[in-house]
Amino acid sequence: MHSQESIRLTVIRARIVWAMILMSQIGSGIVAIVFGLQAAMKASPELVRILTIVTGAMLLLEVPLGYLMRSQFYKKNWRGNVITPRGYMSGNIVLWAMLASVALSGAVTTLLAGSLGLPIGLAGIAILFMLINFPTGKPLAPATNPYQSSDAPSS
């Protein structure tokens, strides 16, 4: 089991990395919107359609794959009844990077399209998944059973 200080530092580091990745996603979206809407030359509609399909496919594949990969990192780094700090960081960074790639793809497609549409919406969905996956550090703490009373005899 890891010390409370080790867990606290891991959570702080995870939150810093999470915030950096989230800010890069939001920043690329803002740049795409601001400069994309002002673009004098836009990409062909066919290219934009293909890139939109690719971004949608990335979202559909990378979200579940990111969760699967994170769970595999967790499983590999399971010690006793907790995840090691290294496994917690590694698993989450992989998930966040996969979400960031979807957001970046949506932002680039929006920039090339020169208008708001589905690609920026797909990027927004990836950002929502980032927000949902705010690092709390809960996997670093021992699991508890909320249905077991401390007064009840254990079997």
Chimera marker file (.cmm) of the C-alpha trace (Angstrom):
<marker_set name="trace">
<marker id="1" x="0.000" y="0.000" z="0.000" r="1" g="1" b="0" radius="0.5"/>
<marker id="2" x="1.216" y="3.463" z="-0.808" r="1" g="1" b="0" radius="0.5"/>
<marker id="3" x="1.462" y="6.322" z="1.642" r="1" g="1" b="0" radius="0.5"/>
<marker id="4" x="-1.146" y="9.072" z="1.710" r="1" g="1" b="0" radius="0.5"/>
<marker id="5" x="1.534" y="11.538" z="0.601" r="1" g="1" b="0" radius="0.5"/>
<marker id="6" x="2.414" y="9.381" z="-2.419" r="1" g="1" b="0" radius="0.5"/>
<marker id="7" x="-1.258" y="9.136" z="-3.376" r="1" g="1" b="0" radius="0.5"/>
<marker id="8" x="-1.756" y="12.883" z="-2.911" r="1" g="1" b="0" radius="0.5"/>
<marker id="9" x="1.238" y="13.709" z="-5.133" r="1" g="1" b="0" radius="0.5"/>
<marker id="10" x="0.080" y="11.260" z="-7.798" r="1" g="1" b="0" radius="0.5"/>
<marker id="11" x="-3.367" y="12.855" z="-7.886" r="1" g="1" b="0" radius="0.5"/>
<marker id="12" x="-1.845" y="16.344" z="-8.131" r="1" g="1" b="0" radius="0.5"/>
<marker id="13" x="0.412" y="15.246" z="-10.997" r="1" g="1" b="0" radius="0.5"/>
<marker id="14" x="-2.495" y="13.537" z="-12.760" r="1" g="1" b="0" radius="0.5"/>
<marker id="15" x="-4.602" y="16.686" z="-12.463" r="1" g="1" b="0" radius="0.5"/>
<marker id="16" x="-1.802" y="18.801" z="-13.913" r="1" g="1" b="0" radius="0.5"/>
<marker id="17" x="-1.411" y="16.468" z="-16.914" r="1" g="1" b="0" radius="0.5"/>
<marker id="18" x="-5.206" y="16.274" z="-17.326" r="1" g="1" b="0" radius="0.5"/>
<marker id="19" x="-5.484" y="20.082" z="-17.296" r="1" g="1" b="0" radius="0.5"/>
<marker id="20" x="-2.657" y="20.445" z="-19.829" r="1" g="1" b="0" radius="0.5"/>
<marker id="21" x="-4.288" y="17.987" z="-22.226" r="1" g="1" b="0" radius="0.5"/>
<marker id="22" x="-7.729" y="19.538" z="-21.725" r="1" g="1" b="0" radius="0.5"/>
<marker id="23" x="-6.400" y="23.056" z="-22.346" r="1" g="1" b="0" radius="0.5"/>
<marker id="24" x="-4.717" y="21.880" z="-25.554" r="1" g="1" b="0" radius="0.5"/>
<marker id="25" x="-8.024" y="20.425" z="-26.747" r="1" g="1" b="0" radius="0.5"/>
<marker id="26" x="-9.967" y="23.570" z="-25.915" r="1" g="1" b="0" radius="0.5"/>
<marker id="27" x="-7.226" y="25.779" z="-27.366" r="1" g="1" b="0" radius="0.5"/>
<marker id="28" x="-7.127" y="23.896" z="-30.660" r="1" g="1" b="0" radius="0.5"/>
<marker id="29" x="-10.925" y="24.130" z="-30.854" r="1" g="1" b="0" radius="0.5"/>
<marker id="30" x="-10.866" y="27.889" z="-30.289" r="1" g="1" b="0" radius="0.5"/>
<marker id="31" x="-8.147" y="28.351" z="-32.921" r="1" g="1" b="0" radius="0.5"/>
<marker id="32" x="-10.115" y="26.224" z="-35.392" r="1" g="1" b="0" radius="0.5"/>
<marker id="33" x="-13.280" y="28.221" z="-34.821" r="1" g="1" b="0" radius="0.5"/>
<marker id="34" x="-11.667" y="31.678" z="-34.912" r="1" g="1" b="0" radius="0.5"/>
<marker id="35" x="-9.332" y="31.101" z="-37.858" r="1" g="1" b="0" radius="0.5"/>
<marker id="36" x="-11.535" y="28.600" z="-39.683" r="1" g="1" b="0" radius="0.5"/>
<marker id="37" x="-14.414" y="31.029" z="-39.925" r="1" g="1" b="0" radius="0.5"/>
<marker id="38" x="-12.064" y="33.687" z="-41.310" r="1" g="1" b="0" radius="0.5"/>
<marker id="39" x="-10.289" y="31.418" z="-43.793" r="1" g="1" b="0" radius="0.5"/>
<marker id="40" x="-10.121" y="32.843" z="-47.305" r="1" g="1" b="0" radius="0.5"/>
<marker id="41" x="-9.468" y="29.437" z="-48.825" r="1" g="1" b="0" radius="0.5"/>
<marker id="42" x="-11.447" y="26.426" z="-47.684" r="1" g="1" b="0" radius="0.5"/>
<marker id="43" x="-10.783" y="22.746" z="-48.359" r="1" g="1" b="0" radius="0.5"/>
<marker id="44" x="-12.929" y="20.867" z="-50.844" r="1" g="1" b="0" radius="0.5"/>
<marker id="45" x="-16.252" y="19.593" z="-49.487" r="1" g="1" b="0" radius="0.5"/>
<marker id="46" x="-15.203" y="16.038" z="-50.379" r="1" g="1" b="0" radius="0.5"/>
<marker id="47" x="-12.056" y="16.288" z="-48.225" r="1" g="1" b="0" radius="0.5"/>
<marker id="48" x="-14.047" y="17.782" z="-45.354" r="1" g="1" b="0" radius="0.5"/>
<marker id="49" x="-16.606" y="14.950" z="-45.635" r="1" g="1" b="0" radius="0.5"/>
<marker id="50" x="-13.863" y="12.299" z="-45.546" r="1" g="1" b="0" radius="0.5"/>
<marker id="51" x="-12.137" y="13.939" z="-42.576" r="1" g="1" b="0" radius="0.5"/>
<marker id="52" x="-15.466" y="14.202" z="-40.752" r="1" g="1" b="0" radius="0.5"/>
<marker id="53" x="-16.052" y="10.477" z="-41.263" r="1" g="1" b="0" radius="0.5"/>
<marker id="54" x="-12.523" y="9.747" z="-40.032" r="1" g="1" b="0" radius="0.5"/>
<marker id="55" x="-13.070" y="11.915" z="-36.939" r="1" g="1" b="0" radius="0.5"/>
<marker id="56" x="-16.374" y="10.151" z="-36.212" r="1" g="1" b="0" radius="0.5"/>
<marker id="57" x="-14.729" y="6.755" z="-36.635" r="1" g="1" b="0" radius="0.5"/>
<marker id="58" x="-11.912" y="7.837" z="-34.318" r="1" g="1" b="0" radius="0.5"/>
<marker id="59" x="-14.463" y="8.832" z="-31.675" r="1" g="1" b="0" radius="0.5"/>
<marker id="60" x="-16.342" y="5.538" z="-31.992" r="1" g="1" b="0" radius="0.5"/>
<marker id="61" x="-13.157" y="3.472" z="-31.810" r="1" g="1" b="0" radius="0.5"/>
<marker id="62" x="-10.826" y="5.407" z="-29.549" r="1" g="1" b="0" radius="0.5"/>
<marker id="63" x="-13.210" y="6.051" z="-26.657" r="1" g="1" b="0" radius="0.5"/>
<marker id="64" x="-13.896" y="2.369" z="-25.915" r="1" g="1" b="0" radius="0.5"/>
<marker id="65" x="-10.336" y="1.411" z="-26.837" r="1" g="1" b="0" radius="0.5"/>
<marker id="66" x="-8.998" y="4.086" z="-24.471" r="1" g="1" b="0" radius="0.5"/>
<marker id="67" x="-11.090" y="2.722" z="-21.612" r="1" g="1" b="0" radius="0.5"/>
<marker id="68" x="-9.994" y="-0.826" z="-22.440" r="1" g="1" b="0" radius="0.5"/>
<marker id="69" x="-6.335" y="0.170" z="-22.513" r="1" g="1" b="0" radius="0.5"/>
<marker id="70" x="-6.658" y="2.067" z="-19.235" r="1" g="1" b="0" radius="0.5"/>
<marker id="71" x="-8.241" y="-0.979" z="-17.609" r="1" g="1" b="0" radius="0.5"/>
<marker id="72" x="-5.362" y="-3.133" z="-18.878" r="1" g="1" b="0" radius="0.5"/>
<marker id="73" x="-2.830" y="-0.722" z="-17.350" r="1" g="1" b="0" radius="0.5"/>
<marker id="74" x="-4.818" y="-0.844" z="-14.120" r="1" g="1" b="0" radius="0.5"/>
<marker id="75" x="-4.944" y="-4.651" z="-14.182" r="1" g="1" b="0" radius="0.5"/>
<marker id="76" x="-1.207" y="-4.938" z="-14.841" r="1" g="1" b="0" radius="0.5"/>
<marker id="77" x="-0.481" y="-2.573" z="-11.935" r="1" g="1" b="0" radius="0.5"/>
<marker id="78" x="-2.968" y="-4.001" z="-9.431" r="1" g="1" b="0" radius="0.5"/>
<marker id="79" x="-1.249" y="-4.625" z="-6.092" r="1" g="1" b="0" radius="0.5"/>
<marker id="80" x="-3.315" y="-5.926" z="-3.217" r="1" g="1" b="0" radius="0.5"/>
<marker id="81" x="-6.552" y="-3.973" z="-3.471" r="1" g="1" b="0" radius="0.5"/>
<marker id="82" x="-5.232" y="-0.783" z="-5.130" r="1" g="1" b="0" radius="0.5"/>
<marker id="83" x="-3.676" y="0.438" z="-8.380" r="1" g="1" b="0" radius="0.5"/>
<marker id="84" x="-0.058" y="1.592" z="-8.200" r="1" g="1" b="0" radius="0.5"/>
<marker id="85" x="0.558" y="5.296" z="-8.858" r="1" g="1" b="0" radius="0.5"/>
<marker id="86" x="2.509" y="4.408" z="-12.003" r="1" g="1" b="0" radius="0.5"/>
<marker id="87" x="-0.364" y="2.307" z="-13.366" r="1" g="1" b="0" radius="0.5"/>
<marker id="88" x="-2.872" y="5.034" z="-12.501" r="1" g="1" b="0" radius="0.5"/>
<marker id="89" x="-0.881" y="7.711" z="-14.336" r="1" g="1" b="0" radius="0.5"/>
<marker id="90" x="-0.016" y="5.539" z="-17.335" r="1" g="1" b="0" radius="0.5"/>
<marker id="91" x="-3.545" y="4.255" z="-17.835" r="1" g="1" b="0" radius="0.5"/>
<marker id="92" x="-5.116" y="7.686" z="-17.590" r="1" g="1" b="0" radius="0.5"/>
<marker id="93" x="-2.556" y="9.357" z="-19.856" r="1" g="1" b="0" radius="0.5"/>
<marker id="94" x="-3.243" y="6.788" z="-22.574" r="1" g="1" b="0" radius="0.5"/>
<marker id="95" x="-7.010" y="7.408" z="-22.318" r="1" g="1" b="0" radius="0.5"/>
<marker id="96" x="-6.578" y="11.185" z="-22.307" r="1" g="1" b="0" radius="0.5"/>
<marker id="97" x="-4.207" y="11.085" z="-25.296" r="1" g="1" b="0" radius="0.5"/>
<marker id="98" x="-6.718" y="9.083" z="-27.299" r="1" g="1" b="0" radius="0.5"/>
<marker id="99" x="-9.449" y="11.591" z="-26.463" r="1" g="1" b="0" radius="0.5"/>
<marker id="100" x="-7.113" y="14.455" z="-27.394" r="1" g="1" b="0" radius="0.5"/>
<marker id="101" x="-6.454" y="12.940" z="-30.810" r="1" g="1" b="0" radius="0.5"/>
<marker id="102" x="-10.195" y="12.944" z="-31.555" r="1" g="1" b="0" radius="0.5"/>
<marker id="103" x="-10.539" y="16.564" z="-30.421" r="1" g="1" b="0" radius="0.5"/>
<marker id="104" x="-7.555" y="17.618" z="-32.518" r="1" g="1" b="0" radius="0.5"/>
<marker id="105" x="-8.912" y="15.820" z="-35.581" r="1" g="1" b="0" radius="0.5"/>
<marker id="106" x="-12.251" y="17.593" z="-35.157" r="1" g="1" b="0" radius="0.5"/>
<marker id="107" x="-10.528" y="20.949" z="-34.746" r="1" g="1" b="0" radius="0.5"/>
<marker id="108" x="-8.363" y="20.470" z="-37.855" r="1" g="1" b="0" radius="0.5"/>
<marker id="109" x="-11.394" y="19.401" z="-39.889" r="1" g="1" b="0" radius="0.5"/>
<marker id="110" x="-13.297" y="22.474" z="-38.679" r="1" g="1" b="0" radius="0.5"/>
<marker id="111" x="-10.348" y="24.661" z="-39.626" r="1" g="1" b="0" radius="0.5"/>
<marker id="112" x="-10.286" y="23.164" z="-43.124" r="1" g="1" b="0" radius="0.5"/>
<marker id="113" x="-14.076" y="23.350" z="-43.505" r="1" g="1" b="0" radius="0.5"/>
<marker id="114" x="-14.162" y="27.028" z="-42.648" r="1" g="1" b="0" radius="0.5"/>
<marker id="115" x="-17.494" y="26.627" z="-40.874" r="1" g="1" b="0" radius="0.5"/>
<marker id="116" x="-18.961" y="25.153" z="-37.743" r="1" g="1" b="0" radius="0.5"/>
<marker id="117" x="-20.501" y="21.740" z="-38.079" r="1" g="1" b="0" radius="0.5"/>
<marker id="118" x="-20.280" y="18.111" z="-37.099" r="1" g="1" b="0" radius="0.5"/>
<marker id="119" x="-16.459" y="17.987" z="-36.723" r="1" g="1" b="0" radius="0.5"/>
<marker id="120" x="-16.400" y="20.554" z="-33.915" r="1" g="1" b="0" radius="0.5"/>
<marker id="121" x="-19.308" y="18.694" z="-32.298" r="1" g="1" b="0" radius="0.5"/>
<marker id="122" x="-17.288" y="15.470" z="-32.352" r="1" g="1" b="0" radius="0.5"/>
<marker id="123" x="-14.385" y="17.343" z="-30.788" r="1" g="1" b="0" radius="0.5"/>
<marker id="124" x="-16.799" y="18.620" z="-28.131" r="1" g="1" b="0" radius="0.5"/>
<marker id="125" x="-17.877" y="15.057" z="-27.318" r="1" g="1" b="0" radius="0.5"/>
<marker id="126" x="-14.220" y="14.064" z="-26.825" r="1" g="1" b="0" radius="0.5"/>
<marker id="127" x="-13.788" y="17.059" z="-24.510" r="1" g="1" b="0" radius="0.5"/>
<marker id="128" x="-16.868" y="15.956" z="-22.530" r="1" g="1" b="0" radius="0.5"/>
<marker id="129" x="-15.250" y="12.545" z="-22.039" r="1" g="1" b="0" radius="0.5"/>
<marker id="130" x="-12.145" y="14.352" z="-20.759" r="1" g="1" b="0" radius="0.5"/>
<marker id="131" x="-14.268" y="16.260" z="-18.251" r="1" g="1" b="0" radius="0.5"/>
<marker id="132" x="-15.954" y="13.039" z="-17.125" r="1" g="1" b="0" radius="0.5"/>
<marker id="133" x="-12.522" y="11.494" z="-16.530" r="1" g="1" b="0" radius="0.5"/>
<marker id="134" x="-11.258" y="14.121" z="-14.101" r="1" g="1" b="0" radius="0.5"/>
<marker id="135" x="-8.605" y="12.384" z="-11.956" r="1" g="1" b="0" radius="0.5"/>
<marker id="136" x="-9.940" y="11.795" z="-8.453" r="1" g="1" b="0" radius="0.5"/>
<marker id="137" x="-7.400" y="9.197" z="-7.336" r="1" g="1" b="0" radius="0.5"/>
<marker id="138" x="-10.117" y="6.790" z="-6.222" r="1" g="1" b="0" radius="0.5"/>
<marker id="139" x="-8.421" y="3.710" z="-7.791" r="1" g="1" b="0" radius="0.5"/>
<marker id="140" x="-5.362" y="4.472" z="-5.635" r="1" g="1" b="0" radius="0.5"/>
<marker id="141" x="-7.343" y="3.948" z="-2.414" r="1" g="1" b="0" radius="0.5"/>
<marker id="142" x="-8.497" y="0.565" z="-1.090" r="1" g="1" b="0" radius="0.5"/>
<marker id="143" x="-11.973" y="-0.418" z="-2.189" r="1" g="1" b="0" radius="0.5"/>
<marker id="144" x="-14.692" y="-0.253" z="0.424" r="1" g="1" b="0" radius="0.5"/>
<marker id="145" x="-17.985" y="-2.072" z="0.641" r="1" g="1" b="0" radius="0.5"/>
<marker id="146" x="-20.769" y="0.472" z="1.295" r="1" g="1" b="0" radius="0.5"/>
<marker id="147" x="-23.158" y="-2.356" z="2.240" r="1" g="1" b="0" radius="0.5"/>
<marker id="148" x="-21.027" y="-3.737" z="5.038" r="1" g="1" b="0" radius="0.5"/>
<marker id="149" x="-21.688" y="-2.200" z="8.415" r="1" g="1" b="0" radius="0.5"/>
<marker id="150" x="-18.729" y="-1.698" z="10.716" r="1" g="1" b="0" radius="0.5"/>
<marker id="151" x="-20.895" y="-3.173" z="13.514" r="1" g="1" b="0" radius="0.5"/>
<marker id="152" x="-21.652" y="-6.393" z="11.633" r="1" g="1" b="0" radius="0.5"/>
<marker id="153" x="-19.349" y="-9.349" z="12.243" r="1" g="1" b="0" radius="0.5"/>
<marker id="154" x="-17.170" y="-10.135" z="9.244" r="1" g="1" b="0" radius="0.5"/>
<marker id="155" x="-17.229" y="-13.639" z="7.831" r="1" g="1" b="0" radius="0.5"/>
<link id1="1" id2="2" r="1" g="1" b="0" radius="0.2"/>
<link id1="2" id2="3" r="1" g="1" b="0" radius="0.2"/>
<link id1="3" id2="4" r="1" g="1" b="0" radius="0.2"/>
<link id1="4" id2="5" r="1" g="1" b="0" radius="0.2"/>
<link id1="5" id2="6" r="1" g="1" b="0" radius="0.2"/>
<link id1="6" id2="7" r="1" g="1" b="0" radius="0.2"/>
<link id1="7" id2="8" r="1" g="1" b="0" radius="0.2"/>
<link id1="8" id2="9" r="1" g="1" b="0" radius="0.2"/>
<link id1="9" id2="10" r="1" g="1" b="0" radius="0.2"/>
<link id1="10" id2="11" r="1" g="1" b="0" radius="0.2"/>
<link id1="11" id2="12" r="1" g="1" b="0" radius="0.2"/>
<link id1="12" id2="13" r="1" g="1" b="0" radius="0.2"/>
<link id1="13" id2="14" r="1" g="1" b="0" radius="0.2"/>
<link id1="14" id2="15" r="1" g="1" b="0" radius="0.2"/>
<link id1="15" id2="16" r="1" g="1" b="0" radius="0.2"/>
<link id1="16" id2="17" r="1" g="1" b="0" radius="0.2"/>
<link id1="17" id2="18" r="1" g="1" b="0" radius="0.2"/>
<link id1="18" id2="19" r="1" g="1" b="0" radius="0.2"/>
<link id1="19" id2="20" r="1" g="1" b="0" radius="0.2"/>
<link id1="20" id2="21" r="1" g="1" b="0" radius="0.2"/>
<link id1="21" id2="22" r="1" g="1" b="0" radius="0.2"/>
<link id1="22" id2="23" r="1" g="1" b="0" radius="0.2"/>
<link id1="23" id2="24" r="1" g="1" b="0" radius="0.2"/>
<link id1="24" id2="25" r="1" g="1" b="0" radius="0.2"/>
<link id1="25" id2="26" r="1" g="1" b="0" radius="0.2"/>
<link id1="26" id2="27" r="1" g="1" b="0" radius="0.2"/>
<link id1="27" id2="28" r="1" g="1" b="0" radius="0.2"/>
<link id1="28" id2="29" r="1" g="1" b="0" radius="0.2"/>
<link id1="29" id2="30" r="1" g="1" b="0" radius="0.2"/>
<link id1="30" id2="31" r="1" g="1" b="0" radius="0.2"/>
<link id1="31" id2="32" r="1" g="1" b="0" radius="0.2"/>
<link id1="32" id2="33" r="1" g="1" b="0" radius="0.2"/>
<link id1="33" id2="34" r="1" g="1" b="0" radius="0.2"/>
<link id1="34" id2="35" r="1" g="1" b="0" radius="0.2"/>
<link id1="35" id2="36" r="1" g="1" b="0" radius="0.2"/>
<link id1="36" id2="37" r="1" g="1" b="0" radius="0.2"/>
<link id1="37" id2="38" r="1" g="1" b="0" radius="0.2"/>
<link id1="38" id2="39" r="1" g="1" b="0" radius="0.2"/>
<link id1="39" id2="40" r="1" g="1" b="0" radius="0.2"/>
<link id1="40" id2="41" r="1" g="1" b="0" radius="0.2"/>
<link id1="41" id2="42" r="1" g="1" b="0" radius="0.2"/>
<link id1="42" id2="43" r="1" g="1" b="0" radius="0.2"/>
<link id1="43" id2="44" r="1" g="1" b="0" radius="0.2"/>
<link id1="44" id2="45" r="1" g="1" b="0" radius="0.2"/>
<link id1="45" id2="46" r="1" g="1" b="0" radius="0.2"/>
<link id1="46" id2="47" r="1" g="1" b="0" radius="0.2"/>
<link id1="47" id2="48" r="1" g="1" b="0" radius="0.2"/>
<link id1="48" id2="49" r="1" g="1" b="0" radius="0.2"/>
<link id1="49" id2="50" r="1" g="1" b="0" radius="0.2"/>
<link id1="50" id2="51" r="1" g="1" b="0" radius="0.2"/>
<link id1="51" id2="52" r="1" g="1" b="0" radius="0.2"/>
<link id1="52" id2="53" r="1" g="1" b="0" radius="0.2"/>
<link id1="53" id2="54" r="1" g="1" b="0" radius="0.2"/>
<link id1="54" id2="55" r="1" g="1" b="0" radius="0.2"/>
<link id1="55" id2="56" r="1" g="1" b="0" radius="0.2"/>
<link id1="56" id2="57" r="1" g="1" b="0" radius="0.2"/>
<link id1="57" id2="58" r="1" g="1" b="0" radius="0.2"/>
<link id1="58" id2="59" r="1" g="1" b="0" radius="0.2"/>
<link id1="59" id2="60" r="1" g="1" b="0" radius="0.2"/>
<link id1="60" id2="61" r="1" g="1" b="0" radius="0.2"/>
<link id1="61" id2="62" r="1" g="1" b="0" radius="0.2"/>
<link id1="62" id2="63" r="1" g="1" b="0" radius="0.2"/>
<link id1="63" id2="64" r="1" g="1" b="0" radius="0.2"/>
<link id1="64" id2="65" r="1" g="1" b="0" radius="0.2"/>
<link id1="65" id2="66" r="1" g="1" b="0" radius="0.2"/>
<link id1="66" id2="67" r="1" g="1" b="0" radius="0.2"/>
<link id1="67" id2="68" r="1" g="1" b="0" radius="0.2"/>
<link id1="68" id2="69" r="1" g="1" b="0" radius="0.2"/>
<link id1="69" id2="70" r="1" g="1" b="0" radius="0.2"/>
<link id1="70" id2="71" r="1" g="1" b="0" radius="0.2"/>
<link id1="71" id2="72" r="1" g="1" b="0" radius="0.2"/>
<link id1="72" id2="73" r="1" g="1" b="0" radius="0.2"/>
<link id1="73" id2="74" r="1" g="1" b="0" radius="0.2"/>
<link id1="74" id2="75" r="1" g="1" b="0" radius="0.2"/>
<link id1="75" id2="76" r="1" g="1" b="0" radius="0.2"/>
<link id1="76" id2="77" r="1" g="1" b="0" radius="0.2"/>
<link id1="77" id2="78" r="1" g="1" b="0" radius="0.2"/>
<link id1="78" id2="79" r="1" g="1" b="0" radius="0.2"/>
<link id1="79" id2="80" r="1" g="1" b="0" radius="0.2"/>
<link id1="80" id2="81" r="1" g="1" b="0" radius="0.2"/>
<link id1="81" id2="82" r="1" g="1" b="0" radius="0.2"/>
<link id1="82" id2="83" r="1" g="1" b="0" radius="0.2"/>
<link id1="83" id2="84" r="1" g="1" b="0" radius="0.2"/>
<link id1="84" id2="85" r="1" g="1" b="0" radius="0.2"/>
<link id1="85" id2="86" r="1" g="1" b="0" radius="0.2"/>
<link id1="86" id2="87" r="1" g="1" b="0" radius="0.2"/>
<link id1="87" id2="88" r="1" g="1" b="0" radius="0.2"/>
<link id1="88" id2="89" r="1" g="1" b="0" radius="0.2"/>
<link id1="89" id2="90" r="1" g="1" b="0" radius="0.2"/>
<link id1="90" id2="91" r="1" g="1" b="0" radius="0.2"/>
<link id1="91" id2="92" r="1" g="1" b="0" radius="0.2"/>
<link id1="92" id2="93" r="1" g="1" b="0" radius="0.2"/>
<link id1="93" id2="94" r="1" g="1" b="0" radius="0.2"/>
<link id1="94" id2="95" r="1" g="1" b="0" radius="0.2"/>
<link id1="95" id2="96" r="1" g="1" b="0" radius="0.2"/>
<link id1="96" id2="97" r="1" g="1" b="0" radius="0.2"/>
<link id1="97" id2="98" r="1" g="1" b="0" radius="0.2"/>
<link id1="98" id2="99" r="1" g="1" b="0" radius="0.2"/>
<link id1="99" id2="100" r="1" g="1" b="0" radius="0.2"/>
<link id1="100" id2="101" r="1" g="1" b="0" radius="0.2"/>
<link id1="101" id2="102" r="1" g="1" b="0" radius="0.2"/>
<link id1="102" id2="103" r="1" g="1" b="0" radius="0.2"/>
<link id1="103" id2="104" r="1" g="1" b="0" radius="0.2"/>
<link id1="104" id2="105" r="1" g="1" b="0" radius="0.2"/>
<link id1="105" id2="106" r="1" g="1" b="0" radius="0.2"/>
<link id1="106" id2="107" r="1" g="1" b="0" radius="0.2"/>
<link id1="107" id2="108" r="1" g="1" b="0" radius="0.2"/>
<link id1="108" id2="109" r="1" g="1" b="0" radius="0.2"/>
<link id1="109" id2="110" r="1" g="1" b="0" radius="0.2"/>
<link id1="110" id2="111" r="1" g="1" b="0" radius="0.2"/>
<link id1="111" id2="112" r="1" g="1" b="0" radius="0.2"/>
<link id1="112" id2="113" r="1" g="1" b="0" radius="0.2"/>
<link id1="113" id2="114" r="1" g="1" b="0" radius="0.2"/>
<link id1="114" id2="115" r="1" g="1" b="0" radius="0.2"/>
<link id1="115" id2="116" r="1" g="1" b="0" radius="0.2"/>
<link id1="116" id2="117" r="1" g="1" b="0" radius="0.2"/>
<link id1="117" id2="118" r="1" g="1" b="0" radius="0.2"/>
<link id1="118" id2="119" r="1" g="1" b="0" radius="0.2"/>
<link id1="119" id2="120" r="1" g="1" b="0" radius="0.2"/>
<link id1="120" id2="121" r="1" g="1" b="0" radius="0.2"/>
<link id1="121" id2="122" r="1" g="1" b="0" radius="0.2"/>
<link id1="122" id2="123" r="1" g="1" b="0" radius="0.2"/>
<link id1="123" id2="124" r="1" g="1" b="0" radius="0.2"/>
<link id1="124" id2="125" r="1" g="1" b="0" radius="0.2"/>
<link id1="125" id2="126" r="1" g="1" b="0" radius="0.2"/>
<link id1="126" id2="127" r="1" g="1" b="0" radius="0.2"/>
<link id1="127" id2="128" r="1" g="1" b="0" radius="0.2"/>
<link id1="128" id2="129" r="1" g="1" b="0" radius="0.2"/>
<link id1="129" id2="130" r="1" g="1" b="0" radius="0.2"/>
<link id1="130" id2="131" r="1" g="1" b="0" radius="0.2"/>
<link id1="131" id2="132" r="1" g="1" b="0" radius="0.2"/>
<link id1="132" id2="133" r="1" g="1" b="0" radius="0.2"/>
<link id1="133" id2="134" r="1" g="1" b="0" radius="0.2"/>
<link id1="134" id2="135" r="1" g="1" b="0" radius="0.2"/>
<link id1="135" id2="136" r="1" g="1" b="0" radius="0.2"/>
<link id1="136" id2="137" r="1" g="1" b="0" radius="0.2"/>
<link id1="137" id2="138" r="1" g="1" b="0" radius="0.2"/>
<link id1="138" id2="139" r="1" g="1" b="0" radius="0.2"/>
<link id1="139" id2="140" r="1" g="1" b="0" radius="0.2"/>
<link id1="140" id2="141" r="1" g="1" b="0" radius="0.2"/>
<link id1="141" id2="142" r="1" g="1" b="0" radius="0.2"/>
<link id1="142" id2="143" r="1" g="1" b="0" radius="0.2"/>
<link id1="143" id2="144" r="1" g="1" b="0" radius="0.2"/>
<link id1="144" id2="145" r="1" g="1" b="0" radius="0.2"/>
<link id1="145" id2="146" r="1" g="1" b="0" radius="0.2"/>
<link id1="146" id2="147" r="1" g="1" b="0" radius="0.2"/>
<link id1="147" id2="148" r="1" g="1" b="0" radius="0.2"/>
<link id1="148" id2="149" r="1" g="1" b="0" radius="0.2"/>
<link id1="149" id2="150" r="1" g="1" b="0" radius="0.2"/>
<link id1="150" id2="151" r="1" g="1" b="0" radius="0.2"/>
<link id1="151" id2="152" r="1" g="1" b="0" radius="0.2"/>
<link id1="152" id2="153" r="1" g="1" b="0" radius="0.2"/>
<link id1="153" id2="154" r="1" g="1" b="0" radius="0.2"/>
<link id1="154" id2="155" r="1" g="1" b="0" radius="0.2"/>
</marker_set>
